[in-house]
C-alpha cells in the first residue's frame, strides 16, 4: 500500500503522525511511505532520517493526497485539504467529528474511508489511540494551571503545594478517566488538595485504591459539582463521551461563583468542551477571562510537547496503521472489532452513531457493501 505521512497544518501543531522508526517498520512490511517535506521538523526529525529508513520525501500535501491509498495525520483534515481527499482513500487521524460539522460534510462528500483514532475502542471500553495523548494532556493541564495561577499571569497567586503553615491550592478534576487520573496524579505530586468527581462508582472505588492520600473522591451530582467548582483554585475539565459531543457540566452561573483568578483548563475542548463558557483557543493566545476566571481551552495541548507526544502516538497507532496497510481496511476492521469502531464515515455515510447524534444527522450502520 502507498501510505502518506502529512505535515500538520493546524496552528502550532508540531507533532507528526509517525516517527522514522515507524516508517522503517512500514517499509519492512513492503509498503511505500511518502513523507511530506518538513513533516517531522517540529518533533525533531529531519527529512534525511525518513529517507534513511526508506521513506520518500514529497514536496507537497497535494502530491501525497494524489498518490497515497492511506493518508495519516495527527489532527483533523483542515478546510484547505477538504478538496484533496479522494473517494475510497483511507484517512486515519484524530478527527473529532462530533464537534466539527464542516469536516463531516467534507468527508461525506469525498466518499473517503474516515477512521478516527479517538473512537477505536477495546472490549473493556479503553480507547488505546486516545490514551497516550490523554495522558500527556492530563499531565500538561497541571503544569499549565500552575503557570497561570501565578499573579504575573492573572492568577490568584497560589502555590500548588503551599508551604508549612499555608494551605495548598485546591484542585478539582471533573472526570476520573485517563485525563483526570493523570492530572490528579501530577497535582497530588505537587502537594495540592485534590478532588476527583466522577459518575462511575466502580471507577471511584478503583481510584480509592490507587490514588495518594491527598486525593479525595466524590460521586458526581449537580450540587456537588456546584460546591466544588465554587471552592476551586484550579478546575480541570476531563469529561469524555467516546466519539460524541462532550456534555457541558459547568454552567456559566457556576463560573460566576468562582474565585477571581482561579484557573479552568478544558481538556475536553476538542469534543466541544465541558464548560459552558469554553471556546477553543490556540497556543499563541491560550487564555481568556470570564467573570475574572482564567479559561485555557487549547485544542491540541500535546502539540506543545511534540517530541514526547509523537513517540507516544506512534507507539499506539503503528500496529493499527500496519493492519490497515497489510490487510486493506475492509479485512482489517473485520478482523478487529476495536478498529471497526474507529470507522466514522464511509462511502458518504456516517457509520458511527455518536457523530450522527451530535448534529441530528442520519446514521447508517456499516455493511461491507457500503463502500
N, C-alpha and C positions, 0 to 999 in steps of 0.2 A: 504494500500500500504506500502511496505517496502521502506523507504527513507533513503539515506545515506548522511551524512554531512562529507565531506572530509577535511582533513588538507591541507592547502595551501602549495605548494612546490616551487612556484616561488620565486626567490631570494628576501629576505627582505619583503615578503608579510605576514603581521601579522594579517590581517583580518580573520574572519571566516564567513561562509555564513549564519549562523543562531545563534542567542543568545539562552541561556537557556529558556527564556520566549517564544521564537518562537517554540522551541522543545516542550515545555509544551502544546502549542496550537495544534501542530500536533498530539501529543499523545491523547489529549482530543477529537480529531476528529476520533480517532480509528486507527491511523497509527503507525507502528513500525518505530522508528527512531534510526538508527545506527550512532554513532558519533565516528570518528577516534580518538584514544587516543592522547591527547595533542592538538586537533584541535583549542580549544579556548584559549590556553595559551597566545598567542600573543596579544589577545584582553582583557585579564584579567579574563577569565572564566576558572574555573577548571573542571576537569572531574567529580568531585563529584557534581558540580552544575547541570551538564547534567543528571547525574544519579538520582538526587533528584526529577527531573520532569518527570522521566520515560524513558529517553534515555538509550540506551545500548552502552557501550563503546567497540569498536573493536580495536584490536592491529594494524591492517594494512589496508592500502588502498585496497590491493588485496582482503581482506575479504569483504569489503564493495562493491566493484565493482561486486564481485561474487554473492552477495545476494540481493542487492538493485535493485528495479524496477526503481527508480529515484535517480540519484546522483546529489548533489548540490555543486558547487564550487563558489568561488568568481571570480577568474581568470580562464583563458582558460585551457583546457586539455593540459598537458605538454607531451613532447615526451616520457618520461618514463611511462606514463599512457596510451598511444595510444592502446597498445595491450590488455588492461584490459576492454575497452569499449565493451559491448555486443550488438548483434542485438536486436532492439526493446527497449533498455534501454533509458530512458529519461536522457539527460544531460542538466542541467539548470545552466547557468553561464554567465559571461561576456566573450564571445568567441572571439569577434573582428576578425572575419574570413576574412574580406576584406584586412587584412594585414598579413595573415598567410596561405600560400598555403599548407604547410606541414600538418597543422591541418585539413584543408579542406579535403585533401586526406585521412587522417587517419579516420576522422568521416564518410566519404563516404564509405570507406572500411568496417567499423564496422557495417554499416546499422543501426545505432542508430537513436534516435529522438533528434536532437540538437536544443534546444530552447535558444536563446541568449537574455540576459537581455536588451542589448542596442538597440534592434530593436523592442521591444514591444512598440507600438505606439497608442496613443489615437486618437479619431476622429479629435481633434483640432491640431494634429501634435506634441503634447507634448510626451516626452519619459519618462514615470513615473519611470522606473527602472534605467535609466541612470541619471536622475535628481539629486538624493541625492549625488551621487559621483561627479557629475559635480559641484554641489555647494561646496563640500569640496575642489575639485581640484582648482576651481576658486579662492577661498579664500586663499588656500595654495600658489598659484602662486605668490601672493604679498608678503607673509612672506618670501618666498624663494628669490624673487627678491631683497627685502630689504637686506637680508643677503649677497648675492653675489655682491651687489652693493658697499659693503664696500671694501676699498682698501686692507685690510688684506686677502680678498678672491679673489683678482684680479680685483675688480670693480673700477668704476670711483671715488669712494669716495663721492657719492652724498647722502645727507639725503632726504628721501622721501618728507617730508613736508617742507624742507628748514627751515629758521628762519627769523625773521623780517629783511628785507633788502637784503635777499638772496633768489633767485628763488628756488622753489621746483623741484623735479625730474619730467621729462616729461615721462608719461606712455602712451603707445599706445596699445590698445586692438583690435585685429583683430577678429571680431565676436561679435555680441550683443545678443547671446543666453544665456543659463543658466551659462555656464562657464564665458563668457565675462562680463555679468552683475555682477556676484559675485566678479570677480576680480576688476572691476571698482569701486564697492561699497567700497571694502576694501582700494583701492588706494586713493579714494576720502576722505575716513575717516582719512587717514594719512596726508591729505593735499596736495597730489600730483596734478600736472597739467595733467588731464586725457583726452584722446580722444578715443572714440569707433568708429570703422569703420565697417559698415555693408552694405550689398547689398539690404536689405529689407527696403523700405521707411516706411512702416507701423510700423515695429519694431522700427525704429528710432523715429517716432512720439510718440510711447508709451514711449520709454526711455526719450524723451524730457520732458514728464510729470512726470516722476518718479525719475530721477537721480538728484543729487545735482548740484549746480551752477558751480562747478569746473570740471564738466564733459562735454566735447564738443562732438558733434555727427557729423560724416561725412559719406556721401554716398561713397561706395567702387568703385573705378576705379583704373587702373594701375598707373596713375600719382599721385593721392592722396596717394596711398599706398607707392610709391617711396619716396615722400616728407616726409611723416610722419615717415617712417622707418628710414630715414636718420637723423632725428632730435631727435629720441627717446633715452632716457636713459634706459628705460625698454620696451621690446616688448613682449606681451603675445599673443601666438597663440591659439585662441579659436574657430577655424573654424570646423564645423561639417557637414558631409553629412551622414545622418542617415543610419548606416549599411554599408556604402560604403567607398571607399578609399578617404582620405582627399586630396583635391587639394593643390598643392604647390603654395601658394600665394606669398611668399617671395623668390626671387631668390638669388643665390649666389652673383650675381652682386650687388643686393641691400644691402646684408650683408656687402660687401666690402666698402660701403659708410658710414657705421655706425661709431659712436664714439668708440674709443678704450676704453674697459672696460664697454661698455654697456652690458646689460643682456637680453638674449632671453629665454623665457620659452615656450616650445612647448607642450601645454596640449593635443594637437591632436595626439601625437606620437603613441598612441595605434592603430590608424587607418591609420598610415603611416606618419603622420606629415605634417604640413603646411609650413615648411621652407625647402627649397631645401638642406640646409646644415645640416639638422637634421639626427641623427641616435639614436636609443634607448640607454639609459644609465641606471644605477642602483642607488639605494640609497647609496651603498658603494662607487661608483665612478660616481657621478651625473653630472659632468660638463666637458666640453672640450672647447677649443678655436678654432675659425675660424676667421682669419683676426683681431685678437685682441678682438673679441666679445665673451662673455661667453654664451655657449649654455647649457641649462638644459633640458634634454629630458627623464626624468624618466617615464616609462610607467604605473607604479602603484603608483602614488603620494599619494592617500588616505591611502595606506598601512602604511605610516609613522605616521598617527594619527588613529591607528586601533580601538581604543575603540569608539571614536566618529563615525567613518565610519561604524563599524559593527552594531551599534544601528540604524543608519540612513538607512543602507542597508536592514536590517531585516524589518524595518517599511514599506519599499516599496515592497519588494519581497514576504513577507509572504502570503498576500492574493492570489497571483498568484500560489505560491507553494501549498497552500491549495486547490485551484481549480484543479490543475493538479492531486493531490493525491486523492481528494474526488471523482472526476468525471472520471479520466483517461484522457490522453492527447487529444484523439480524440474529446470527448464531450466538454472538457474544451475550446479547440480552436474553436469549432463550436459555442459554446455559447458566446464567447468573441472574436470579430474580432480584438481587440487590441492585445490579446495574440497570436492570429493566426499570426500576423506579426512578432512575435518572432521566429517562426519556420523557421530555416535556412537550415537544412539538414534533410532529412527523407528518409529511405529506400534506401540509397545510392545515392540519387539525391539532387542537390541544388535546393531548392524551394523558395529562396529569391533572387530576381534578382540582387540587387546591389553587392552581394557576387560573383555571376557568372560573372558579368560585370567586376569586379576588376581584374580578371585573364583571361578573354576571355573564360570562361568555359560554358558548356551547362546549361541553366536554364530550369527547369521542373516545371511548375505550380503544386501546391499541389492538389491532389484529395484524397478522403477518401480511395481509394483502393491502394494508393502508398505504404503504409507500410504493 
